[in-house]
Amino acid sequence: MAASAIIIDRTELNQQAVIATDDIPRIYWGKSRGHRVVGVPEPATPYFWNLNFGGEVPTAESICGTRPVEVKAKMHKAVKLAGENRNETAKSRDAQGKSMIDRESAWCLLTEFTQSESLRKHALAVEACMRACSKKFADGSGKSESSTPGLSEEDLWGIVGLIHDFDYEKYPSLSDHPYKGNEILKERGWPEVISRAVMSHAEYTGITRDTPLEKALFACDELAGFITAVGLIKPGKSLAEVDAKSVRKRMKDKAFARKVNRDDIVNGAAALGVDLDEHIAFCIEALQRIADKLGLDGSAVKTA
């Protein structure tokens, strides 16, 4: 449909957090990597942490404990070793922290620092795209690039997608994000393969994207947000209505999500060595699998 076909007044925009063509929540503003979220951040909204199943959604508190500090304590629980060798204790603490890294601890980290429902949905969207990408672009061994025991390739890629912006709500300035997040990850013993990927997704950090994991994160981040934006302006507010053609059409419309740098989307696919239309369709399919978690399954319109 034409860009001018739908007009959303400011009241409806604020009330429903519907994306308009000039103000798009949770989409980066080009290479400055700024963010803008419509409306006041909403109370923490839990999501089912296993994307492969449905059912009752556990709250962040039931997963992580009642206070965010408990997550940190869990990651840094001291291990007493015979002889109180400081070097060995430090190594053991680091190993124990790494052994606690899984999808649950990643969700805990995200919800500790991020209360905005819009930001959490973006995290889930990028996670879904990254999990799909792991099956296409990883080495195929099924083992993770990190040394974390028991962490599969799919989980590693998904976790990177889930937490790539975990520090943004608390530290939104270019001088802090994602640098603060990187400090937190290192402090809590997260492996470098994850912290480096998080740093590499922001161009201004100067961290090059060298691995398929890092390239995929950059290729999925902006695109996942843009696809979500297209879904939100569809009549049924459903990802089932979105295809590569409609996304490409909106990319050409400079009035839509005008602060989004289209070059990031184009260059991200190119760096992965895939056709842009193919990558868009691939990510749409990944997001359609979690459309209900993103509020883009059409149910909002049906119940209105």
C-alpha positions as CSV (number, residue, x, y, z in Angstrom):
1,M,0.0,0.0,0.0
2,A,1.1,3.6,-0.5
3,A,3.0,5.2,2.4
4,S,0.2,7.8,2.7
5,A,-2.6,5.3,2.8
6,I,-2.5,5.0,6.6
7,I,-2.5,8.0,8.9
8,I,-2.0,7.5,12.6
9,D,-2.6,10.3,14.9
10,R,-0.4,11.1,17.9
11,T,-2.9,9.9,20.5
12,E,-3.3,6.5,18.9
13,L,0.5,6.3,18.5
14,N,1.1,6.8,22.2
15,Q,-1.8,4.7,23.4
16,Q,-1.1,1.7,21.2
17,A,2.6,2.1,20.7
18,V,1.9,1.7,17.0
19,I,4.8,2.4,14.7
20,A,4.3,5.4,12.5
21,T,6.4,6.3,9.4
22,D,8.5,9.0,11.2
23,D,8.8,7.5,14.7
24,I,9.8,3.9,15.0
25,P,10.3,2.3,18.4
26,R,13.3,0.1,19.0
27,I,14.9,0.7,15.6
28,Y,18.4,2.1,15.4
29,W,18.8,5.5,13.9
30,G,21.5,4.7,11.4
31,K,25.1,4.5,12.2
32,S,24.8,6.7,15.2
33,R,23.1,3.6,16.7
34,G,20.7,5.8,18.7
35,H,17.4,4.3,19.8
36,R,13.9,5.6,20.2
37,V,11.0,3.9,22.0
38,V,7.5,5.2,21.7
39,G,5.8,5.8,25.0
40,V,6.9,5.3,28.6
41,P,8.6,2.0,29.3
42,E,6.0,-0.5,30.4
43,P,6.3,-2.8,33.5
44,A,8.3,-5.9,33.0
45,T,6.5,-8.4,30.8
46,P,7.7,-12.0,31.0
47,Y,8.1,-14.2,28.0
48,F,8.3,-17.9,27.7
49,W,12.0,-18.5,27.5
50,N,11.9,-21.6,25.4
51,L,10.8,-20.5,21.9
52,N,10.1,-24.0,20.7
53,F,7.1,-24.6,23.0
54,G,4.0,-22.8,24.3
55,G,2.3,-22.7,27.6
56,E,2.4,-20.7,30.8
57,V,4.9,-17.9,30.8
58,P,7.2,-17.9,33.9
59,T,7.9,-14.5,35.3
60,A,11.4,-13.0,35.4
61,E,11.3,-13.3,39.2
62,S,10.5,-17.0,39.1
63,I,13.5,-17.6,36.8
64,C,16.0,-15.2,38.3
65,G,15.0,-14.7,41.9
66,T,13.4,-11.7,43.5
67,R,16.3,-9.4,43.2
68,P,18.6,-8.7,40.3
69,V,21.6,-9.0,42.5
70,E,20.9,-12.7,43.0
71,V,21.9,-13.2,39.3
72,K,25.2,-11.6,39.9
73,A,25.7,-13.6,43.1
74,K,24.9,-16.8,41.2
75,M,27.4,-16.0,38.6
76,H,30.2,-15.1,41.0
77,K,29.7,-17.5,43.9
78,A,33.1,-18.0,45.4
79,V,34.7,-21.4,45.4
80,K,36.9,-22.3,48.3
81,L,39.9,-24.3,47.2
82,A,42.4,-26.1,49.4
83,G,45.5,-24.0,50.0
84,E,43.5,-20.7,49.2
85,N,45.6,-20.2,46.0
86,R,44.4,-16.9,44.6
87,N,45.2,-17.7,41.0
88,E,43.4,-21.1,41.2
89,T,40.4,-19.5,43.0
90,A,40.1,-16.9,40.2
91,K,40.3,-19.5,37.5
92,S,37.7,-21.6,39.3
93,R,35.4,-18.6,39.8
94,D,35.7,-17.7,36.1
95,A,35.0,-21.3,35.1
96,Q,32.0,-21.5,37.4
97,G,30.6,-18.3,35.9
98,K,31.0,-19.6,32.4
99,S,29.3,-22.9,33.3
100,M,26.2,-20.9,34.5
101,I,25.8,-19.3,31.1
102,D,22.7,-20.6,29.3
103,R,19.4,-19.2,27.9
104,E,18.0,-18.8,31.4
105,S,20.9,-16.7,32.7
106,A,20.7,-14.6,29.5
107,W,17.1,-13.9,30.0
108,C,17.9,-13.0,33.6
109,L,20.5,-10.6,32.5
110,L,18.2,-9.0,30.0
111,T,15.3,-8.5,32.4
112,E,17.6,-7.2,35.1
113,F,18.6,-4.2,33.0
114,T,15.6,-3.9,30.6
115,Q,12.1,-3.2,31.7
116,S,10.7,-1.9,28.4
117,E,8.4,-4.3,26.7
118,S,9.4,-2.9,23.3
119,L,13.1,-3.5,24.0
120,R,12.4,-7.0,25.2
121,K,10.4,-7.8,22.1
122,H,13.3,-6.6,20.0
123,A,15.6,-8.8,21.9
124,L,13.4,-11.8,21.3
125,A,13.1,-10.9,17.6
126,V,16.9,-10.8,17.1
127,E,17.3,-14.0,19.1
128,A,14.8,-15.8,16.8
129,C,16.7,-14.6,13.7
130,M,20.0,-15.6,15.2
131,R,18.9,-19.1,16.1
132,A,17.7,-19.5,12.5
133,C,21.0,-18.2,11.2
134,S,23.0,-20.6,13.4
135,K,21.6,-23.5,11.4
136,K,22.5,-21.8,8.1
137,F,25.8,-20.1,8.8
138,A,27.5,-21.9,11.6
139,D,30.1,-24.5,10.9
140,G,27.6,-27.3,11.3
141,S,29.4,-29.2,14.0
142,G,26.7,-28.4,16.5
143,K,29.3,-27.3,19.0
144,S,29.5,-23.7,20.1
145,E,32.3,-21.3,19.2
146,S,32.8,-20.7,22.9
147,S,34.4,-22.9,25.5
148,T,31.3,-22.9,27.6
149,P,30.4,-26.5,28.4
150,G,27.1,-27.7,27.2
151,L,26.3,-24.6,25.1
152,S,25.2,-25.5,21.6
153,E,25.9,-23.4,18.6
154,E,22.2,-22.5,18.3
155,D,22.1,-21.5,22.0
156,L,25.2,-19.4,21.6
157,W,23.9,-17.5,18.6
158,G,20.5,-17.1,20.2
159,I,21.9,-15.8,23.5
160,V,24.0,-13.2,21.6
161,G,20.9,-12.0,19.9
162,L,18.9,-11.9,23.1
163,I,21.4,-9.8,25.1
164,H,23.0,-7.6,22.4
165,D,21.2,-4.5,23.7
166,F,20.7,-5.5,27.4
167,D,22.5,-2.4,28.7
168,Y,20.8,0.1,26.4
169,E,17.8,1.1,28.5
170,K,20.1,1.9,31.5
171,Y,23.0,3.2,29.5
172,P,21.6,4.7,26.2
173,S,24.3,7.2,25.3
174,L,26.9,6.4,22.6
175,S,29.6,6.8,25.2
176,D,28.0,4.0,27.4
177,H,26.3,1.5,25.1
178,P,27.5,-1.1,24.5
179,Y,30.6,-0.4,26.5
180,K,28.9,-0.7,29.9
181,G,27.4,-4.0,28.8
182,N,30.8,-5.2,27.8
183,E,32.1,-4.3,31.2
184,I,29.3,-6.1,32.9
185,L,29.7,-9.3,30.8
186,K,33.4,-9.4,31.6
187,E,32.8,-8.7,35.3
188,R,30.4,-11.6,35.5
189,G,32.6,-14.1,33.6
190,W,30.8,-14.3,30.3
191,P,33.0,-15.7,27.5
192,E,34.7,-13.3,25.1
193,V,33.0,-14.8,22.1
194,I,29.7,-13.3,23.5
195,S,31.1,-10.0,24.7
196,R,33.0,-9.4,21.5
197,A,30.0,-10.1,19.4
198,V,27.9,-7.6,21.4
199,M,30.6,-5.0,21.0
200,S,30.9,-5.6,17.2
201,H,27.2,-4.9,16.5
202,A,27.7,-1.2,17.1
203,E,29.8,0.3,14.3
204,Y,31.3,3.1,16.3
205,T,33.1,0.7,18.7
206,G,35.6,0.0,16.1
207,I,35.3,-3.8,16.8
208,T,35.5,-5.6,13.4
209,R,33.0,-8.3,12.6
210,D,35.2,-11.3,11.8
211,T,33.1,-14.4,12.5
212,P,29.9,-15.7,11.0
213,L,28.3,-15.1,14.5
214,E,29.3,-11.4,14.5
215,K,28.3,-10.8,10.9
216,A,24.9,-12.5,11.5
217,L,24.2,-10.3,14.5
218,F,24.8,-7.1,12.5
219,A,22.7,-8.5,9.6
220,C,19.8,-9.5,11.8
221,D,19.6,-6.5,14.3
222,E,18.4,-3.7,12.1
223,L,16.4,-6.0,9.8
224,A,14.5,-7.6,12.7
225,G,13.4,-4.2,13.9
226,F,12.5,-3.1,10.4
227,I,10.4,-6.2,9.7
228,T,8.6,-5.6,13.0
229,A,7.9,-2.1,11.9
230,V,6.4,-3.3,8.6
231,G,4.2,-5.8,10.5
232,L,2.9,-3.2,12.9
233,I,1.5,-1.0,10.1
234,K,-0.3,-3.9,8.3
235,P,-4.1,-3.9,8.7
236,G,-4.1,-7.0,10.7
237,K,-0.9,-6.2,12.6
238,S,0.4,-9.6,11.7
239,L,3.7,-10.9,10.4
240,A,1.7,-13.3,8.2
241,E,1.0,-10.2,6.0
242,V,4.7,-9.4,5.6
243,D,6.9,-10.6,2.8
244,A,10.2,-9.6,1.3
245,K,8.5,-7.5,-1.4
246,S,6.7,-5.4,1.2
247,V,9.9,-4.9,3.2
248,R,11.8,-3.9,0.2
249,K,9.1,-1.5,-0.8
250,R,9.2,0.2,2.6
251,M,13.0,0.4,2.4
252,K,12.6,2.5,-0.7
253,D,10.1,4.7,1.1
254,K,12.2,7.3,2.8
255,A,9.3,8.6,4.8
256,F,9.0,5.3,6.5
257,A,11.5,4.7,9.4
258,R,13.4,7.6,7.9
259,K,16.1,7.6,10.5
260,V,17.0,3.9,9.7
261,N,20.1,3.5,7.6
262,R,19.2,1.2,4.8
263,D,22.8,0.6,4.1
264,D,23.2,-1.3,7.4
265,I,20.5,-3.8,6.2
266,V,22.0,-4.1,2.7
267,N,25.6,-4.4,3.9
268,G,24.7,-6.9,6.6
269,A,23.3,-9.3,4.1
270,A,26.3,-8.7,1.8
271,A,28.8,-9.5,4.6
272,L,27.0,-12.8,5.1
273,G,27.3,-13.5,1.4
274,V,23.5,-13.9,0.8
275,D,21.1,-12.2,-1.5
276,L,19.2,-9.4,0.3
277,D,15.7,-10.6,-0.6
278,E,16.6,-14.1,0.5
279,H,17.9,-12.9,3.8
280,I,14.8,-10.7,4.4
281,A,12.5,-13.7,3.6
282,F,14.6,-15.9,5.9
283,C,14.3,-13.5,8.8
284,I,10.6,-13.0,8.2
285,E,10.1,-16.7,8.5
286,A,12.1,-16.8,11.7
287,L,10.0,-14.0,13.2
288,Q,6.7,-15.6,12.1
289,R,7.5,-18.5,14.4
290,I,7.3,-16.2,17.5
291,A,4.7,-13.8,16.2
292,D,2.6,-14.3,19.3
293,K,5.5,-13.3,21.5
294,L,6.0,-10.2,19.5
295,G,2.3,-9.2,19.4
296,L,2.3,-9.6,15.7
297,D,0.0,-12.7,15.2
298,G,-3.1,-10.6,14.4
299,S,-4.7,-11.2,17.8
300,A,-4.6,-7.6,18.8
301,V,-6.9,-6.7,15.9
302,K,-9.1,-9.7,16.4
303,T,-9.8,-8.8,20.1
304,A,-10.1,-5.0,19.4
